[in-house]
């Protein structure tokens, strides 16, 4: 077997490729079943709801407002400052009624008698629906563009493998939000598109090393060469993922409620994307029976004649 001398890393990843593919297949089935049966729990950006604007006599603790609304039985809502630190904007996932604004004001005024109702009105989801459709179309166009680019830049089997690996990451991320019924809002959609770029970058780095080793090495089976390539890029992959996760966990715990789901989606996406770059991308190439002939450089006109001269 070919040995990876760099930092003495020599892990036989492809030895467990069947188990990795089986695990991924099981998670994909769970995700698809969940998406088909209970779907995504769309946030207020997609569903619309009631908007209530309140004014406090002093700067307000948003976490305290959220706690009061949760204790009162409200489930899906967004609380944020609007303009000054004393102005609070609350979006509720419920139909509008003339009494809802006063109900919310009375609830929150129990802890602060100076709370004033500025306005209460219905907010539609038209913008959210348009962005959802455009985001879905954007993902589809991105996958098609990736396949075309990698097909020209590398080889068709690499294009199929990278697109399937990306589809794997997207399905698992959507499945995570569906299974646990976590709010899917526009920040999560943005995170989903970011995960596509992150995962694709990791996959291309591995694929580039695989192509290089297939062309340079005179010995070794495709499985050994793919293992060698993954080991050579392993430090880069793990360090990048680790430092990214450090930032994302900081955002998750310290970034506040507005970007909580965004950080959550990226954390899941980075973990899934790292797994697919190490296992899924390479395993798919073996499944597609990649060979040296697929990556052989074209012989230029005249080279054969020059090689045959005495």
VOMI-565929 format. One line per 2 residues: number of its first residue (from 1); their letters; for each residue x, y, z of C-alpha. Coordinates in nm, 4 decimals, m for minus. Layout:
<atoms>
NUM = A = X/Y/Z | ...
</atoms>
This chain:
<atoms>
1 = XX = 0.0000/0.0000/0.0000 | 0.1161/0.3508/m0.0727
3 = XX = 0.2386/0.5314/0.2365 | 0.1534/0.8855/0.3313
5 = XX = 0.4725/1.0286/0.4756 | 0.3426/1.3765/0.5442
7 = XX = 0.3153/1.4032/0.9250 | 0.2990/1.0210/0.9311
9 = XX = m0.0724/1.0281/0.8514 | m0.1801/0.7023/0.6932
11 = XX = m0.5478/0.6350/0.7625 | m0.7245/0.3795/0.5445
13 = XX = m1.0433/0.5820/0.4986 | m1.1656/0.3833/0.2009
15 = XX = m1.1605/0.0656/0.4080 | m1.4801/0.1910/0.5707
17 = XX = m1.6350/0.3423/0.2589 | m1.9219/0.0922/0.2518
19 = XX = m2.0120/0.1720/0.6126 | m1.9902/0.5447/0.5380
21 = XX = m2.2161/0.5105/0.2342 | m2.4591/0.2978/0.4367
23 = XX = m2.4711/0.5605/0.7134 | m2.5257/0.8391/0.4603
25 = XX = m2.7968/0.6406/0.2817 | m2.9788/0.5810/0.6119
27 = XX = m2.9602/0.9504/0.7060 | m3.0800/1.0544/0.3597
29 = XX = m3.3797/0.8189/0.3848 | m3.4679/0.9575/0.7294
31 = XX = m3.4334/1.3128/0.5961 | m3.6467/1.2505/0.2874
33 = XX = m3.9172/1.0717/0.4883 | m3.9277/1.3589/0.7377
35 = XX = m3.9386/1.6189/0.4591 | m4.2208/1.4270/0.2874
37 = XX = m4.4305/1.3698/0.6017 | m4.3863/1.6773/0.8191
39 = XX = m4.1872/1.9098/0.5957 | m3.9979/2.2141/0.7153
41 = XX = m4.1181/2.4404/0.9921 | m4.1048/2.7670/0.8008
43 = XX = m4.0377/3.0784/1.0030 | m4.2180/3.4085/0.9880
45 = XX = m4.0148/3.5185/0.6857 | m4.2054/3.2594/0.4823
47 = XX = m4.5405/3.2338/0.6601 | m4.6184/3.5939/0.7512
49 = XX = m4.7965/3.6881/1.0741 | m4.8739/3.9783/1.3040
51 = XX = m4.6355/4.2645/1.3712 | m4.6493/4.4489/1.7043
53 = XX = m4.4331/4.7533/1.7753 | m4.3873/4.8644/2.1361
55 = XX = m4.2045/5.1496/2.3042 | m4.0418/5.1208/2.6479
57 = XX = m3.9429/5.4106/2.8753 | m3.5881/5.2704/2.8987
59 = XX = m3.3646/5.0229/2.7150 | m3.5323/4.6819/2.7156
61 = XX = m3.3927/4.3339/2.7793 | m3.4920/4.1362/2.4682
63 = XX = m3.4270/3.8013/2.6363 | m3.6706/3.8995/2.9090
65 = XX = m3.9348/3.9858/2.6470 | m3.8830/3.6486/2.4780
67 = XX = m3.9139/3.4708/2.8112 | m4.2447/3.6472/2.8869
69 = XX = m4.3871/3.5578/2.5458 | m4.2786/3.1940/2.5812
71 = XX = m4.4372/3.1647/2.9257 | m4.7593/3.3121/2.7838
73 = XX = m4.7804/3.0312/2.5281 | m4.6494/3.2023/2.2136
75 = XX = m4.4393/2.9572/2.0101 | m4.3022/3.1166/1.6923
77 = XX = m4.2005/3.4794/1.7242 | m3.9179/3.7202/1.6494
79 = XX = m3.8170/3.9924/1.8952 | m3.5727/4.2642/1.7956
81 = XX = m3.4928/4.6284/1.8517 | m3.6354/4.8680/1.5980
83 = XX = m3.4423/5.1922/1.5760 | m3.3673/5.2958/1.9357
85 = XX = m3.2894/5.0543/2.2181 | m3.6246/5.1432/2.3744
87 = XX = m3.8283/5.0358/2.0692 | m3.9146/4.6684/2.0268
89 = XX = m4.0538/4.4949/1.7188 | m4.2352/4.1641/1.7738
91 = XX = m4.3477/3.9345/1.4922 | m4.5940/3.6622/1.5858
93 = XX = m4.6856/3.3580/1.3801 | m5.0617/3.4069/1.3989
95 = XX = m5.3421/3.5763/1.2140 | m5.4092/3.9411/1.2826
97 = XX = m5.6876/4.0567/1.5112 | m5.7575/4.4045/1.6532
99 = XX = m5.6994/4.2783/2.0082 | m5.3603/4.1119/1.9601
101 = XX = m5.1574/4.4316/1.9964 | m5.3201/4.5255/2.3243
103 = XX = m5.2896/4.1682/2.4495 | m4.9162/4.1671/2.3922
105 = XX = m4.8776/4.5141/2.5445 | m5.0728/4.4126/2.8554
107 = XX = m4.8648/4.0974/2.8910 | m4.5340/4.2828/2.8707
109 = XX = m4.6593/4.5818/3.0717 | m4.6951/4.3507/3.3734
111 = XX = m4.3206/4.3857/3.4210 | m4.3009/4.7496/3.3072
113 = XX = m4.6033/4.9768/3.3308 | m4.4562/5.2290/3.0862
115 = XX = m4.4907/5.0040/2.7805 | m4.6696/5.1826/2.4953
117 = XX = m4.8271/5.0235/2.1874 | m4.7125/5.1993/1.8711
119 = XX = m4.8814/4.9832/1.6058 | m5.0158/4.6356/1.5364
121 = XX = m5.0741/4.5090/1.1833 | m5.0667/4.2038/0.9577
123 = XX = m4.7419/4.1254/0.7738 | m4.7616/3.9143/0.4595
125 = XX = m4.5088/3.6576/0.3409 | m4.4811/3.7683/m0.0219
127 = XX = m4.1177/3.8720/0.0072 | m4.0313/3.5492/0.1884
129 = XX = m4.2047/3.3385/m0.0747 | m4.0201/3.5139/m0.3555
131 = XX = m3.6863/3.4692/m0.1836 | m3.7670/3.1035/m0.1124
133 = XX = m3.8394/3.0387/m0.4791 | m3.5342/3.2339/m0.5910
135 = XX = m3.3184/3.0540/m0.3342 | m3.4365/2.7134/m0.4571
137 = XX = m3.3745/2.8148/m0.8179 | m3.0343/2.9500/m0.7165
139 = XX = m2.9365/2.6165/m0.5604 | m3.0470/2.4267/m0.8701
141 = XX = m2.8527/2.6579/m1.1012 | m2.5496/2.6344/m0.8722
143 = XX = m2.5505/2.2535/m0.8906 | m2.5804/2.2617/m1.2704
145 = XX = m2.3005/2.5168/m1.2933 | m2.0802/2.3096/m1.0637
147 = XX = m2.1314/1.9990/m1.2768 | m2.0432/2.1880/m1.5968
149 = XX = m1.7346/2.3522/m1.4431 | m1.5931/2.0347/m1.2865
151 = XX = m1.6758/1.8358/m1.5992 | m1.4509/2.0693/m1.8015
153 = XX = m1.1938/2.1335/m1.5269 | m1.1520/1.7733/m1.4145
155 = XX = m1.3538/1.4919/m1.5703 | m1.7193/1.3907/m1.5972
157 = XX = m1.6987/1.1332/m1.3162 | m1.5613/1.4036/m1.0870
159 = XX = m1.8548/1.6268/m1.1828 | m2.1085/1.3564/m1.0968
161 = XX = m1.9313/1.2791/m0.7694 | m1.9137/1.6439/m0.6587
163 = XX = m2.2790/1.7150/m0.7384 | m2.3947/1.4004/m0.5592
165 = XX = m2.1805/1.4963/m0.2586 | m2.3359/1.8456/m0.2584
167 = XX = m2.6869/1.7002/m0.2869 | m2.6003/1.4712/0.0058
169 = XX = m2.5012/1.7720/0.2204 | m2.8098/1.9765/0.1290
171 = XX = m3.0532/1.6896/0.1947 | m2.8986/1.6105/0.5338
173 = XX = m2.9059/1.9755/0.6393 | m3.2705/2.0144/0.5353
175 = XX = m3.3475/1.6833/0.7041 | m3.1917/1.8054/1.0285
177 = XX = m3.4243/2.1065/1.0360 | m3.7221/1.8896/0.9405
179 = XX = m3.6635/1.6078/1.1910 | m3.6137/1.8444/1.4856
181 = XX = m3.8720/2.0959/1.3564 | m3.6389/2.3927/1.3947
183 = XX = m3.7561/2.7187/1.2402 | m3.6408/2.7524/0.8788
185 = XX = m3.6092/3.1222/0.8002 | m3.4134/3.3389/0.5575
187 = XX = m3.0971/3.3219/0.7688 | m3.1059/2.9416/0.7422
189 = XX = m3.1542/2.9670/0.3657 | m2.8478/3.1914/0.3507
191 = XX = m2.6555/2.9374/0.5600 | m2.7643/2.6593/0.3246
193 = XX = m2.6185/2.8445/0.0257 | m2.2986/2.9100/0.2232
195 = XX = m2.2689/2.5394/0.3051 | m2.2844/2.4569/m0.0670
197 = XX = m1.9851/2.6819/m0.1305 | m1.7931/2.5529/0.1716
199 = XX = m1.8500/2.1856/0.0906 | m1.7718/2.2351/m0.2788
201 = XX = m1.4415/2.4053/m0.1963 | m1.3393/2.1137/0.0272
203 = XX = m1.4381/1.8580/m0.2344 | m1.2456/2.0336/m0.5131
205 = XX = m0.9305/2.0440/m0.2984 | m0.9508/1.6662/m0.2472
207 = XX = m1.0366/1.6021/m0.6127 | m0.7460/1.8139/m0.7329
209 = XX = m0.5036/1.6059/m0.5257 | m0.6649/1.2828/m0.6481
211 = XX = m0.6189/1.3896/m1.0102 | m0.2584/1.4854/m0.9459
213 = XX = m0.1763/1.1525/m0.7795 | m0.3491/0.9510/m1.0513
215 = XX = m0.1376/1.1247/m1.3151 | 0.1952/1.1196/m1.1283
217 = XX = 0.1948/0.7800/m0.9591 | 0.2990/0.4736/m1.1569
219 = XX = 0.1722/0.2250/m0.8998 | m0.1169/0.1778/m0.6619
221 = XX = m0.4810/0.0918/m0.7044 | m0.7485/0.3635/m0.7344
223 = XX = m0.8471/0.2974/m0.3716 | m0.4874/0.3432/m0.2531
225 = XX = m0.4441/0.6619/m0.4534 | m0.7682/0.8094/m0.3189
227 = XX = m0.6617/0.7189/0.0351 | m0.3263/0.8863/m0.0251
229 = XX = m0.4971/1.2019/m0.1547 | m0.7366/1.2238/0.1399
231 = XX = m0.4491/1.1827/0.3862 | m0.2476/1.4534/0.2099
233 = XX = m0.5341/1.7012/0.2407 | m0.6540/1.5822/0.5826
235 = XX = m0.4669/1.8429/0.7889 | m0.5949/2.1246/0.5683
237 = XX = m0.9530/1.9925/0.5885 | m0.9575/1.9369/0.9644
239 = XX = m0.7847/2.2638/1.0552 | m1.0194/2.4640/0.8316
241 = XX = m1.3252/2.2908/0.9763 | m1.2031/2.3243/1.3357
243 = XX = m1.1301/2.6975/1.3143 | m1.4611/2.7570/1.1353
245 = XX = m1.6497/2.5671/1.4041 | m1.4821/2.7735/1.6779
247 = XX = m1.6283/3.0902/1.5250 | m1.9689/2.9316/1.4652
249 = XX = m2.0016/2.8046/1.8230 | m1.9161/3.1538/1.9459
251 = XX = m2.1955/3.2909/1.7265 | m2.4324/3.0175/1.8444
253 = XX = m2.3894/3.0925/2.2150 | m2.3059/3.4629/2.2076
255 = XX = m2.4561/3.5951/1.8853 | m2.8106/3.6341/2.0085
257 = XX = m3.1455/3.5019/1.8937 | m3.1417/3.6638/1.5495
259 = XX = m2.8511/3.4553/1.4153 | m2.8957/3.1477/1.6345
261 = XX = m3.0470/2.9321/1.3590 | m2.7949/3.0680/1.1071
263 = XX = m2.5041/2.9489/1.3232 | m2.6830/2.6208/1.3936
265 = XX = m2.7278/2.5494/1.0227 | m2.3645/2.6304/0.9437
267 = XX = m2.2362/2.4062/1.2235 | m2.4348/2.1110/1.0903
269 = XX = m2.3318/2.1998/0.7343 | m1.9590/2.2169/0.8171
271 = XX = m1.9683/1.8804/0.9980 | m2.1633/1.7135/0.7167
273 = XX = m1.9494/1.8811/0.4490 | m1.6253/1.7656/0.6139
275 = XX = m1.7588/1.4099/0.6364 | m1.8645/1.4118/0.2696
277 = XX = m1.5277/1.5544/0.1562 | m1.3420/1.2735/0.3334
279 = XX = m1.5728/0.9809/0.2694 | m1.8525/1.0478/0.0225
281 = XX = m1.6610/1.2288/m0.2534 | m1.3878/0.9640/m0.2732
283 = XX = m1.6264/0.6718/m0.2304 | m1.8389/0.7957/m0.5181
285 = XX = m1.5349/0.8007/m0.7467 | m1.4666/0.4368/m0.6620
287 = XX = m1.8328/0.3546/m0.7219 | m1.8050/0.5255/m1.0625
289 = XX = m1.4896/0.3149/m1.1295 | m1.2440/0.5991/m1.1762
291 = XX = m0.9207/0.4877/m1.3457 | m0.5910/0.6294/m1.4730
293 = XX = m0.7271/0.6201/m1.8258 | m0.9985/0.8673/m1.7251
295 = XX = m0.7344/1.1197/m1.6176 | m0.4653/1.0540/m1.8759
297 = XX = m0.3311/1.3696/m2.0377 | m0.4009/1.3925/m2.4131
299 = XX = m0.1002/1.3179/m2.6311 | m0.0039/1.6197/m2.8373
301 = XX = 0.0562/1.5853/m3.2070 | 0.4193/1.4984/m3.2778
303 = XX = 0.5039/1.3614/m2.9323 | 0.4838/0.9975/m3.0463
305 = XX = 0.7137/1.0607/m3.3377 | 0.9673/1.2410/m3.1178
307 = XX = 0.9657/0.9570/m2.8636 | 1.0290/0.7047/m3.1445
309 = XX = 1.3387/0.8760/m3.2766 | 1.6737/0.7070/m3.1949
</atoms>
